[in-house]
Amino acid sequence: MKIFAQKIIAAGVGVLLLTGVPVYGDILYNNTTTDVGRSLNFINNQAIGNQVVLGNGFTSATVTNFSFEIYSTLPAFAGSVSMQVFLYANNGALTNGYKMPGTVLYDSLSFTLPTPQSFTSGLNVGTLFFDLSLTPVSLTTNNSFTLAAVVTGMSGSDAVGMELFNPATVGLNYDDYWLQNAGGSWALMTNSTGPTDFGTLFNGTGVPEPSTLGLSVVGASLLIGSFWLRRRQNQSRQG
């Protein structure tokens, strides 16, 4: 195990605020290489989610840790800001032909969210790290799932968002995002400014599909391209 990070403060159960990213286990999904210079801001009490597909030929996996980046230009929040993070199986009702986030696979419970500047020596971007090693999450039925988060307690000029990256270097994303409405259902959204993929890294133990080991690189690329193109049809649009 290699840890390239300094632990700053425990923000919640299994949640750490970091100046770097711990790396251990198989890389299941990685979208932390190319920052697009934008963030997707939270609205109080409204969850946003990013659906991802495992990479490296993994069709199922056990997640032991993951991280993502948040963005805010504020030195401190005016309100008592909290965050709650979820991993969902995409086995919910259909919308535009795609299954919404459904079964909750992981719930961080609500934890106090400070601004990035408060734990990165003044930077506007900070990393939240989630240690699931004691209670790993199994992705046994599908290699696609959704990371979602909700922020509460913002007031006045408070603002915080998910830092956006693209493209993923391991795995697949769709350049869109899930937005949860007040009734609990989800809408699939895009943004006119460009891709809305969270800067996320997932680690754990991956299980490859034996039949995929014989695929050529070209064949695998064609499958991914076809999967992505189907996703781009019939989406709601925002921005």
SULZI-V585896 format. One record per pair of residues at least 12 apart in sequence whose ideal C-beta (glycine too) atoms are under 10 Angstrom apart, sorted by the first residue. I is the first residue (numbers start at 0). J is the second residue. D is the distance in Angstrom with one decimal. If there is no record, write none. Layout:
I_J_D / I_J_D
This chain:
0_21_8.2 / 0_22_8.4 / 0_23_4.0 / 0_24_8.1 / 0_132_9.8 / 1_21_7.9 / 1_22_5.5 / 1_23_6.3 / 2_17_9.5 / 2_19_8.3 / 2_20_9.0 / 2_21_4.5 / 2_22_7.3 / 2_23_7.2 / 2_128_9.8 / 3_17_9.5 / 3_18_9.7 / 3_19_4.9 / 3_20_6.6 / 3_21_6.9 / 3_22_6.3 / 4_17_4.6 / 4_18_6.4 / 4_19_3.7 / 4_20_6.1 / 4_21_5.0 / 4_22_8.7 / 4_66_9.2 / 4_126_7.9 / 4_128_7.2 / 5_17_7.0 / 5_18_5.0 / 5_19_6.7 / 5_118_9.8 / 6_18_9.0 / 6_19_9.9 / 6_21_8.9 / 6_128_8.5 / 7_113_9.4 / 7_117_9.1 / 7_118_4.6 / 7_119_8.3 / 7_125_8.9 / 7_126_9.8 / 7_128_9.9 / 8_111_9.8 / 8_113_8.1 / 8_117_9.2 / 8_118_6.4 / 9_110_8.8 / 10_81_9.8 / 10_82_8.3 / 10_107_9.2 / 10_110_4.8 / 10_111_6.4 / 10_112_7.2 / 10_113_7.5 / 10_118_8.8 / 10_127_7.2 / 10_128_9.3 / 10_129_9.7 / 11_81_9.0 / 11_82_8.3 / 11_83_8.8 / 11_84_8.8 / 11_107_5.9 / 11_108_6.3 / 11_109_7.4 / 11_110_2.7 / 11_111_7.5 / 11_112_9.1 / 11_127_9.4 / 11_129_9.0 / 12_106_9.8 / 12_107_7.0 / 12_108_6.0 / 12_110_7.5 / 12_129_9.5 / 12_130_9.3 / 12_133_9.8 / 12_134_9.6 / 13_64_8.9 / 13_105_9.5 / 13_107_7.0 / 13_108_9.3 / 13_110_9.5 / 13_128_8.9 / 13_129_5.8 / 13_130_4.6 / 13_131_6.4 / 13_132_8.4 / 13_133_7.5 / 13_134_7.9 / 14_82_8.7 / 14_84_7.8 / 14_107_5.9 / 14_108_9.0 / 14_110_5.4 / 14_111_9.8 / 14_112_9.6 / 14_127_6.4 / 14_128_7.2 / 14_129_5.7 / 14_130_7.8 / 15_64_9.8 / 15_66_8.8 / 15_118_9.7 / 15_126_8.8 / 15_127_7.5 / 15_128_4.5 / 15_129_7.9 / 15_130_6.8 / 16_69_9.6 / 16_110_9.9 / 16_112_9.1 / 16_113_7.0 / 16_115_8.5 / 16_117_8.4 / 16_118_4.4 / 16_119_8.3 / 16_125_6.3 / 16_126_7.5 / 16_127_6.4 / 16_128_7.7 / 17_66_7.3 / 17_68_10.0 / 17_118_8.0 / 17_119_8.7 / 17_125_7.5 / 17_126_4.6 / 17_127_7.5 / 17_128_5.0 / 18_118_7.4 / 18_119_5.8 / 18_120_7.7 / 18_122_8.5 / 18_125_7.9 / 18_126_7.6 / 19_66_9.7 / 19_119_10.0 / 19_126_7.1 / 19_128_9.2 / 20_64_9.7 / 20_66_5.4 / 20_67_9.8 / 20_68_9.1 / 20_126_5.8 / 20_128_7.0 / 20_198_10.0 / 20_200_6.1 / 20_202_9.6 / 21_64_6.6 / 21_66_7.4 / 21_126_9.3 / 21_128_6.0 / 21_130_8.2 / 21_200_9.2 / 21_202_8.2 / 22_64_9.1 / 22_66_9.5 / 22_200_7.9 / 22_202_6.9 / 23_63_7.7 / 23_64_7.1 / 23_132_8.8 / 23_202_6.1 / 23_203_9.3 / 24_60_9.4 / 24_61_8.8 / 24_62_8.7 / 24_63_5.3 / 24_64_7.0 / 24_132_8.9 / 24_135_9.6 / 24_201_9.1 / 24_202_4.0 / 24_203_5.0 / 24_204_6.2 / 24_205_8.6 / 25_53_9.6 / 25_54_9.8 / 25_55_6.9 / 25_57_7.4 / 25_60_7.4 / 25_61_9.4 / 25_63_9.2 / 25_169_9.5 / 25_201_9.2 / 25_202_6.6 / 25_203_6.2 / 25_204_5.9 / 25_205_4.5 / 25_206_9.5 / 25_207_10.0 / 26_53_9.8 / 26_54_7.4 / 26_55_6.7 / 26_57_9.6 / 26_168_8.8 / 26_169_5.2 / 26_170_8.7 / 26_200_7.3 / 26_201_7.6 / 26_202_6.1 / 26_203_9.0 / 26_205_8.4 / 27_51_9.0 / 27_52_10.0 / 27_53_5.1 / 27_54_6.9 / 27_55_7.2 / 27_57_6.1 / 27_60_5.1 / 27_61_9.1 / 27_62_6.7 / 27_63_9.4 / 27_64_10.0 / 27_65_8.4 / 27_138_8.3 / 27_142_9.0 / 27_169_7.4 / 27_170_7.1 / 27_200_8.7 / 27_201_4.3 / 27_202_6.3 / 27_203_5.5 / 27_204_8.5 / 27_205_5.5 / 28_51_5.1 / 28_52_7.6 / 28_53_5.8 / 28_54_5.8 / 28_55_8.8 / 28_57_8.9 / 28_60_9.0 / 28_62_9.3 / 28_65_8.3 / 28_142_9.5 / 28_144_9.4 / 28_146_9.3 / 28_167_6.8 / 28_168_9.4 / 28_169_5.8 / 28_170_3.7 / 28_171_8.4 / 28_172_8.4 / 28_199_6.7 / 28_200_7.1 / 28_201_4.3 / 28_202_8.8 / 28_203_9.7 / 28_205_9.7 / 29_51_9.9 / 29_54_7.3 / 29_55_9.5 / 29_164_9.4 / 29_167_6.4 / 29_168_5.1 / 29_169_4.0 / 29_170_6.8 / 29_198_9.7 / 29_199_8.0 / 29_200_5.3 / 29_201_7.6 / 29_202_9.0 / 30_49_8.6 / 30_51_7.5 / 30_54_9.8 / 30_67_9.0 / 30_163_9.1 / 30_164_4.8 / 30_165_7.1 / 30_166_7.5 / 30_167_4.0 / 30_168_7.2 / 30_169_8.1 / 30_170_7.3 / 30_171_9.6 / 30_172_6.2 / 30_194_9.7 / 30_196_5.6 / 30_197_6.9 / 30_198_6.1 / 30_199_5.4 / 30_200_7.5 / 30_201_9.3 / 31_66_8.0 / 31_67_8.5 / 31_68_7.5 / 31_126_8.9 / 31_162_9.4 / 31_164_6.0 / 31_167_8.9 / 31_168_8.0 / 31_169_9.7 / 31_197_9.5 / 31_198_5.2 / 31_199_7.0 / 31_200_5.1 / 32_164_6.8 / 32_165_9.2 / 32_166_8.2 / 32_167_8.1 / 32_168_4.9 / 32_169_9.4 / 32_198_9.0 / 32_200_9.9 / 33_163_9.8 / 33_164_5.6 / 33_165_6.2 / 33_166_6.7 / 33_167_9.1 / 33_168_8.2 / 33_196_10.0 / 33_198_9.2 / 34_68_8.2 / 34_70_9.7 / 34_124_8.1 / 34_162_6.6 / 34_163_7.5 / 34_164_5.5 / 34_165_8.9 / 34_198_6.7 / 35_162_8.8 / 35_163_5.1 / 35_164_6.3 / 35_165_5.4 / 35_166_9.7 / 35_192_9.0 / 35_193_6.3 / 35_194_6.6 / 35_195_9.3 / 35_196_8.4 / 35_198_9.2 / 36_162_9.2 / 36_163_8.1 / 36_164_9.8 / 36_193_9.6 / 37_70_8.7 / 37_160_8.6 / 37_161_9.8 / 37_162_8.1 / 37_163_5.0 / 37_164_9.7 / 37_165_9.7 / 37_190_8.7 / 37_192_6.3 / 37_193_7.0 / 37_194_8.9 / 37_195_8.4 / 38_68_8.7 / 38_69_7.9 / 38_70_4.0 / 38_71_8.4 / 38_72_9.9 / 38_123_9.2 / 38_124_8.6 / 38_158_9.1 / 38_159_8.3 / 38_160_3.5 / 38_161_6.0 / 38_162_5.2 / 38_163_6.0 / 38_195_9.6 / 38_197_9.6 / 38_198_9.3 / 39_70_9.0 / 39_160_5.2 / 39_161_4.9 / 39_162_8.5 / 39_163_6.0 / 39_176_6.6 / 39_178_9.8 / 39_188_9.6 / 39_190_7.3 / 39_192_9.7 / 39_195_5.3 / 39_196_9.2 / 39_197_7.7 / 39_237_10.0 / 39_238_10.0 / 40_70_8.4 / 40_71_9.0 / 40_150_9.2 / 40_153_9.8 / 40_158_5.7 / 40_159_7.0 / 40_160_3.8 / 40_161_8.2 / 41_69_9.1 / 41_71_9.9 / 41_80_9.3 / 41_82_8.4 / 41_112_9.7 / 41_148_7.5 / 41_149_7.5 / 41_150_4.0 / 41_151_9.1 / 41_153_7.4 / 41_157_9.4 / 41_158_8.1 / 41_159_5.9 / 41_160_6.0 / 41_161_7.7 / 42_149_9.4 / 42_150_8.1 / 42_153_8.5 / 42_178_8.9 / 43_78_8.8 / 43_80_9.3 / 43_149_8.9 / 43_150_6.8 / 43_151_6.0 / 43_152_7.4 / 43_153_5.1 / 43_154_8.5 / 43_157_8.7 / 44_149_6.6 / 44_150_8.0 / 44_151_5.5 / 44_152_9.2 / 44_153_9.3 / 44_179_9.4 / 44_181_8.2 / 45_149_6.8 / 45_150_8.5 / 45_151_9.5 / 45_178_6.9 / 45_179_6.2 / 45_180_7.6 / 45_181_7.9 / 46_83_8.3 / 46_84_9.6 / 46_85_7.5 / 46_87_9.7 / 46_100_8.7 / 46_145_9.8 / 46_147_5.0 / 46_148_6.5 / 46_149_4.0 / 46_150_8.8 / 46_177_7.9 / 46_178_7.7 / 46_179_4.1 / 46_180_9.5 / 46_183_9.5 / 46_185_8.4 / 47_145_10.0 / 47_146_9.6 / 47_147_6.6 / 47_148_6.7 / 47_149_7.8 / 47_150_9.1 / 47_160_8.9 / 47_161_6.9 / 47_176_5.6 / 47_177_6.8 / 47_178_5.8 / 47_179_7.5 / 47_185_9.8 / 47_188_8.5 / 47_195_8.5 / 47_197_8.7 / 48_85_7.8 / 48_86_9.5 / 48_87_6.9 / 48_89_9.5 / 48_99_9.3 / 48_100_5.8 / 48_144_9.7 / 48_145_4.4 / 48_146_6.3 / 48_147_3.3 / 48_148_7.7 / 48_149_9.5 / 48_161_9.9 / 48_176_6.3 / 48_177_3.8 / 48_178_7.8 / 48_179_7.3 / 48_185_7.3 / 48_187_9.8 / 48_197_8.8 / 49_67_8.6 / 49_144_10.0 / 49_145_6.7 / 49_146_5.4 / 49_147_7.6 / 49_148_9.3 / 49_161_7.6 / 49_163_9.3 / 49_172_6.7 / 49_173_8.5 / 49_174_9.9 / 49_175_8.5 / 49_176_5.6 / 49_177_7.4 / 49_195_7.4 / 49_196_5.9 / 49_197_4.3 / 49_198_9.6 / 49_199_6.9 / 50_87_8.7 / 50_89_6.1 / 50_97_8.4 / 50_98_9.5 / 50_99_9.7 / 50_100_7.8 / 50_143_6.3 / 50_144_7.1 / 50_145_4.5 / 50_146_8.1 / 50_147_9.2 / 50_171_9.5 / 50_172_7.3 / 50_173_6.2 / 50_175_7.9 / 50_176_8.1 / 50_177_6.6 / 50_187_8.7 / 50_196_9.5 / 50_230_8.8 / 51_142_9.2 / 51_143_6.9 / 51_144_6.8 / 51_145_7.6 / 51_146_6.8 / 51_167_7.4 / 51_169_10.0 / 51_170_5.8 / 51_171_7.0 / 51_172_5.3 / 51_173_8.4 / 51_196_8.1 / 51_197_8.4 / 51_199_7.0 / 51_201_7.6 / 52_141_9.0 / 52_142_5.7 / 52_143_4.7 / 52_144_8.6 / 52_167_8.8 / 52_170_5.5 / 52_171_3.9 / 52_172_7.3 / 52_173_8.4 / 52_223_8.2 / 52_226_7.4 / 52_227_9.2 / 52_230_9.8 / 53_138_7.2 / 53_141_9.1 / 53_142_4.2 / 53_143_7.5 / 53_144_8.4 / 53_169_8.4 / 53_170_5.5 / 53_171_8.3 / 53_201_7.8 / 53_203_9.6 / 53_205_6.6 / 53_206_9.5 / 53_207_9.8 / 54_142_8.9 / 54_167_7.2 / 54_168_8.1 / 54_169_3.7 / 54_170_3.3 / 54_171_6.9 / 54_201_9.3 / 54_205_8.6 / 54_223_9.2 / 55_169_6.0 / 55_170_7.7 / 55_205_6.0 / 55_207_7.4 / 56_142_9.4 / 56_205_7.9 / 56_206_9.5 / 56_207_4.4 / 56_208_6.8 / 56_209_9.9 / 56_211_5.1 / 56_212_6.9 / 56_214_8.1 / 56_219_7.7 / 57_138_8.6 / 57_142_6.1 / 57_169_9.5 / 57_170_8.6 / 57_203_9.2 / 57_204_9.0 / 57_205_3.4 / 57_206_6.1 / 57_207_5.7 / 57_208_8.1 / 57_211_9.3 / 58_138_9.1 / 58_139_9.7 / 58_140_9.8 / 58_141_8.2 / 58_142_4.9 / 58_205_8.5 / 58_206_6.5 / 58_207_6.7 / 58_208_4.1 / 58_209_9.5 / 58_210_9.4 / 58_211_7.2 / 59_137_7.7 / 59_138_5.5 / 59_139_5.1 / 59_140_7.5 / 59_141_7.8 / 59_142_6.4 / 59_204_9.7 / 59_205_7.7 / 59_206_4.7 / 59_207_9.0 / 59_208_8.4 / 60_135_9.5 / 60_136_8.9 / 60_137_7.9 / 60_138_4.9 / 60_139_8.6 / 60_142_7.4 / 60_144_9.5 / 60_201_8.0 / 60_202_9.5 / 60_203_5.3 / 60_204_6.3 / 60_205_4.4 / 60_206_6.2 / 60_207_9.7 / 61_131_8.9 / 61_135_4.8 / 61_136_7.0 / 61_137_5.3 / 61_138_7.3 / 61_139_8.6 / 61_203_4.9 / 61_204_4.7 / 61_205_8.2 / 61_206_8.2 / 62_86_7.2 / 62_104_8.3 / 62_105_7.7 / 62_129_9.0 / 62_131_5.9 / 62_132_9.9 / 62_135_6.2 / 62_136_4.4 / 62_137_7.9 / 62_138_6.6 / 62_144_8.8 / 62_201_5.8 / 62_202_7.4 / 62_203_4.3 / 62_204_8.6 / 62_205_9.6 / 63_129_9.7 / 63_130_7.9 / 63_131_5.4 / 63_132_4.9 / 63_133_9.2 / 63_134_9.5 / 63_135_5.0 / 63_136_8.3 / 63_201_9.1 / 63_202_6.1 / 63_203_4.4 / 63_204_7.1 / 64_128_6.8 / 64_129_6.3 / 64_130_5.4 / 64_131_5.8 / 64_132_6.5 / 64_135_8.9 / 64_200_8.5 / 64_201_7.8 / 64_202_5.0 / 64_203_7.2 / 65_84_9.1 / 65_86_8.1 / 65_105_9.0 / 65_127_9.2 / 65_128_7.8 / 65_129_5.3 / 65_130_9.2 / 65_131_7.4 / 65_136_9.0 / 65_146_7.3 / 65_199_6.6 / 65_200_6.4 / 65_201_4.5 / 65_202_6.8 / 65_203_8.3 / 66_126_5.3 / 66_127_6.3 / 66_128_4.4 / 66_129_6.7 / 66_130_9.7 / 66_198_8.7 / 66_199_7.1 / 66_200_5.2 / 66_201_8.4 / 66_202_8.7 / 67_84_8.4 / 67_126_7.3 / 67_127_6.0 / 67_128_8.8 / 67_129_8.6 / 67_146_7.0 / 67_148_8.1 / 67_161_6.6 / 67_162_7.7 / 67_164_9.5 / 67_197_5.2 / 67_198_5.8 / 67_199_4.5 / 67_200_7.6 / 67_201_9.6 / 68_115_8.3 / 68_124_5.4 / 68_125_6.9 / 68_126_5.4 / 68_127_7.7 / 68_160_9.8 / 68_161_7.4 / 68_162_3.9 / 68_163_8.9 / 68_164_7.9 / 68_197_7.8 / 68_198_4.2 / 68_199_8.2 / 68_200_9.5 / 69_82_8.3 / 69_112_7.8 / 69_113_9.9 / 69_114_8.7 / 69_115_6.1 / 69_123_9.5 / 69_124_7.2 / 69_125_5.9 / 69_126_8.0 / 69_127_6.3 / 69_148_8.8 / 69_150_9.2 / 69_159_5.8 / 69_160_6.9 / 69_161_6.4 / 69_162_6.4 / 69_197_9.5 / 69_198_9.0 / 70_114_9.7 / 70_115_6.9 / 70_122_9.7 / 70_123_5.9 / 70_124_5.3 / 70_125_8.2 / 70_158_9.0 / 70_159_7.0 / 70_160_5.2 / 70_161_7.3 / 70_162_4.5 / 70_163_8.7 / 70_198_9.2 / 71_112_9.3 / 71_113_9.4 / 71_114_4.8 / 71_115_5.8 / 71_116_7.4 / 71_117_9.6 / 71_123_6.4 / 71_124_8.6 / 71_125_8.4 / 71_157_8.3 / 71_158_6.1 / 71_159_4.3 / 71_160_7.3 / 71_162_9.9 / 72_114_8.5 / 72_115_9.0 / 72_116_8.1 / 72_123_5.2 / 72_156_10.0 / 72_158_7.6 / 72_159_9.5 / 73_113_10.0 / 73_114_5.0 / 73_115_8.9 / 73_116_7.0 / 73_117_9.2 / 73_123_8.7 / 73_156_7.6 / 73_157_6.9 / 73_158_6.9 / 73_159_7.8 / 74_114_6.4 / 74_115_9.8 / 74_116_5.0 / 74_117_7.1 / 74_121_8.1 / 74_123_10.0 / 75_113_7.6 / 75_114_5.8 / 75_116_7.8 / 75_117_6.5 / 75_157_9.5 / 76_111_9.6 / 76_112_7.6 / 76_113_7.5 / 76_114_6.0 / 76_117_9.1 / 76_150_9.9 / 76_152_7.8 / 76_153_6.9 / 76_154_8.0 / 76_155_8.8 / 76_156_9.4 / 76_157_4.9 / 76_158_9.0 / 76_159_7.7 / 77_152_9.6 / 77_153_8.0 / 77_154_5.2 / 77_155_4.3 / 77_156_6.9 / 77_157_5.4 / 78_151_8.8 / 78_152_4.6 / 78_153_5.2 / 78_154_3.5 / 78_155_7.0 / 78_156_10.0 / 78_157_5.4 / 79_111_7.5 / 79_112_9.5 / 79_151_8.7 / 79_152_4.5 / 79_153_9.2 / 79_154_8.4 / 80_111_7.3 / 80_112_4.8 / 80_113_8.0 / 80_114_8.4 / 80_150_6.4 / 80_151_7.3 / 80_152_4.5 / 80_153_5.6 / 80_154_8.5 / 80_157_6.3 / 80_159_7.0 / 81_108_9.8 / 81_109_4.8 / 81_110_6.4 / 81_111_5.8 / 81_112_5.8 / 81_149_8.9 / 81_150_7.1 / 81_151_5.2 / 81_152_5.3 / 81_153_9.5 / 82_107_7.8 / 82_109_7.2 / 82_110_6.2 / 82_111_8.2 / 82_112_4.2 / 82_127_7.9 / 82_148_5.8 / 82_149_7.1 / 82_150_5.2 / 82_151_7.9 / 82_152_9.2 / 82_159_8.4 / 83_106_7.2 / 83_107_5.9 / 83_108_6.5 / 83_109_4.6 / 83_110_7.4 / 83_112_9.5 / 83_147_9.1 / 83_148_6.8 / 83_149_5.3 / 83_150_8.2 / 83_151_7.8 / 84_105_7.7 / 84_106_7.8 / 84_107_4.2 / 84_108_8.9 / 84_109_9.4 / 84_110_8.5 / 84_127_7.7 / 84_129_6.7 / 84_146_7.4 / 84_147_7.3 / 84_148_4.7 / 84_149_8.3 / 85_100_7.8 / 85_103_5.8 / 85_104_7.9 / 85_105_6.4 / 85_106_5.6 / 85_107_7.4 / 85_145_8.0 / 85_146_7.6 / 85_147_4.7 / 85_148_7.2 / 85_149_8.0 / 86_100_9.1 / 86_102_9.6 / 86_103_7.5 / 86_104_4.3 / 86_105_3.9 / 86_106_8.3 / 86_107_9.2 / 86_129_9.2 / 86_131_9.0 / 86_136_5.9 / 86_138_8.5 / 86_144_6.0 / 86_145_7.2 / 86_146_6.0 / 86_147_7.8 / 86_201_9.2 / 87_99_8.5 / 87_100_3.5 / 87_101_6.3 / 87_102_6.7 / 87_103_6.1 / 87_104_6.4 / 87_105_8.6 / 87_106_9.9 / 87_144_6.3 / 87_145_4.4 / 87_146_8.1 / 87_147_6.1 / 87_177_8.6 / 87_185_9.1 / 88_100_7.5 / 88_101_5.7 / 88_102_4.3 / 88_103_8.1 / 88_104_5.8 / 88_138_7.9 / 88_139_9.6 / 88_140_6.9 / 88_141_6.8 / 88_143_8.8 / 88_144_5.8 / 88_145_8.0 / 89_101_6.7 / 89_102_9.0 / 89_141_6.9 / 89_143_5.8 / 89_144_6.2 / 89_145_5.8 / 89_177_9.0 / 89_185_9.7 / 90_102_5.7 / 90_140_7.7 / 90_141_7.7 / 90_144_9.5 / 91_145_9.5 / 91_177_9.9 / 91_183_9.9 / 91_184_8.2 / 91_185_7.1 / 92_184_7.1 / 92_185_8.6 / 94_177_9.2 / 94_184_7.6 / 94_185_6.7 / 94_186_6.7 / 94_187_6.0 / 94_233_9.3 / 94_234_9.5 / 94_235_8.5 / 95_186_8.9 / 95_187_5.9 / 95_230_9.8 / 95_232_7.9 / 95_233_4.3 / 95_234_6.3 / 95_235_7.4 / 96_187_9.5 / 96_229_8.5 / 96_230_9.4 / 96_232_7.8 / 96_233_6.3 / 96_234_9.9 / 97_173_9.2 / 97_175_9.6 / 97_177_9.5 / 97_185_9.6 / 97_187_6.2 / 97_229_9.2 / 97_230_7.2 / 97_232_9.7 / 97_233_8.6 / 97_234_8.6 / 98_141_9.3 / 98_143_9.2 / 98_145_9.8 / 98_185_9.6 / 99_145_8.6 / 99_177_7.1 / 99_179_9.0 / 99_183_9.7 / 99_184_6.6 / 99_185_4.2 / 99_186_8.7 / 99_187_8.2 / 100_144_8.3 / 100_145_4.5 / 100_146_9.5 / 100_147_6.2 / 100_177_6.0 / 100_179_8.0 / 100_184_9.7 / 100_185_5.7 / 101_145_9.1 / 101_185_9.2 / 102_140_9.4 / 102_144_9.6 / 103_147_9.5 / 104_136_5.0 / 104_137_7.8 / 104_138_7.4 / 104_144_6.8 / 104_145_9.3 / 105_129_8.0 / 105_131_6.8 / 105_134_8.3 / 105_135_9.5 / 105_136_4.9 / 105_144_9.5 / 105_146_9.1 / 107_127_9.2 / 107_129_6.4 / 107_131_9.6 / 107_148_8.6 / 109_149_8.8 / 109_150_9.9 / 109_151_7.4 / 109_152_9.4 / 110_127_9.2 / 111_152_8.9 / 112_125_9.9 / 112_127_8.4 / 112_148_9.5 / 112_150_6.7 / 112_151_9.2 / 112_152_8.3 / 112_153_9.5 / 112_159_7.0 / 113_125_8.3 / 113_159_9.8 / 114_157_9.1 / 114_158_9.7 / 114_159_7.2 / 115_127_9.5 / 115_159_8.4 / 115_162_9.2 / 123_162_9.1 / 124_162_5.5 / 124_198_8.5 / 125_159_9.9 / 125_162_9.0 / 126_162_9.2 / 126_198_8.5 / 126_200_9.0 / 127_148_8.9 / 128_200_9.1 / 129_146_9.7 / 129_201_9.7 / 131_201_10.0 / 131_202_9.5 / 131_203_8.0 / 132_202_9.9 / 132_203_9.2 / 135_203_6.6 / 135_204_8.1 / 136_201_9.7 / 136_203_8.0 / 137_203_9.3 / 137_204_9.8 / 138_201_9.4 / 138_203_8.5 / 138_205_9.2 / 138_206_9.1 / 139_206_8.7 / 142_170_8.7 / 142_171_9.2 / 142_205_9.0 / 142_206_9.4 / 142_208_8.7 / 143_170_9.4 / 143_171_8.3 / 143_172_10.0 / 143_173_9.5 / 143_226_9.2 / 144_201_9.2 / 145_176_9.3 / 145_177_6.0 / 145_185_8.7 / 146_161_9.3 / 146_177_9.7 / 146_197_6.4 / 146_199_6.0 / 146_201_8.3 / 147_176_9.2 / 147_177_6.7 / 147_178_9.7 / 147_179_7.3 / 147_185_8.8 / 147_197_9.7 / 148_161_7.3 / 148_197_8.7 / 149_179_7.6 / 160_197_9.8 / 161_176_8.7 / 161_195_8.3 / 161_196_9.1 / 161_197_4.7 / 161_198_7.3 / 161_199_8.7 / 162_197_7.5 / 162_198_4.7 / 162_199_9.7 / 163_176_9.5 / 163_190_9.2 / 163_192_9.4 / 163_193_8.0 / 163_194_6.7 / 163_195_6.0 / 163_196_6.1 / 163_197_6.8 / 163_198_6.6 / 164_194_8.4 / 164_196_6.1 / 164_197_7.3 / 164_198_4.1 / 164_199_8.0 / 164_200_10.0 / 165_193_7.5 / 165_194_4.1 / 165_195_8.7 / 165_196_5.0 / 165_197_10.0 / 165_198_9.2 / 166_194_7.9 / 166_196_7.9 / 167_194_10.0 / 167_196_6.9 / 167_198_10.0 / 167_199_8.7 / 168_200_10.0 / 169_200_8.8 / 169_201_8.8 / 170_199_9.4 / 170_201_8.0 / 170_223_9.4 / 171_196_9.9 / 171_222_9.9 / 171_223_5.6 / 171_224_9.7 / 171_226_6.7 / 171_227_6.6 / 171_230_9.2 / 172_194_7.7 / 172_195_9.1 / 172_196_4.3 / 172_197_8.4 / 172_199_8.8 / 172_227_8.6 / 172_230_9.4 / 173_187_8.7 / 173_189_9.0 / 173_194_8.7 / 173_195_9.2 / 173_196_7.8 / 173_226_8.9 / 173_227_6.6 / 173_229_9.8 / 173_230_4.6 / 173_231_7.5 / 173_234_8.8 / 174_189_6.8 / 174_190_8.8 / 174_193_7.7 / 174_194_3.9 / 174_195_6.6 / 174_196_6.3 / 174_227_8.2 / 174_230_8.4 / 174_231_7.6 / 174_234_9.5 / 175_187_5.8 / 175_188_6.1 / 175_189_4.7 / 175_190_8.2 / 175_194_8.2 / 175_195_6.3 / 175_196_8.5 / 175_230_7.3 / 175_231_8.1 / 175_234_5.7 / 175_235_8.7 / 175_236_9.3 / 175_237_9.6 / 176_188_5.5 / 176_189_7.8 / 176_190_7.7 / 176_194_9.4 / 176_195_4.5 / 176_196_8.0 / 176_197_8.1 / 176_237_8.9 / 178_235_8.3 / 178_237_7.6 / 186_234_9.1 / 186_235_5.2 / 186_237_8.8 / 187_230_8.9 / 187_233_8.6 / 187_234_5.1 / 187_235_5.7 / 187_236_9.7 / 188_234_7.1 / 188_235_5.2 / 188_236_7.0 / 188_237_4.7 / 188_238_8.5 / 189_231_8.5 / 189_234_5.3 / 189_235_7.4 / 189_236_5.2 / 189_237_6.8 / 189_238_7.6 / 190_236_8.0 / 190_237_5.7 / 190_238_4.1 / 191_236_7.2 / 191_237_7.8 / 191_238_4.0 / 192_237_10.0 / 192_238_5.9 / 193_238_9.3 / 195_237_9.0 / 195_238_9.0
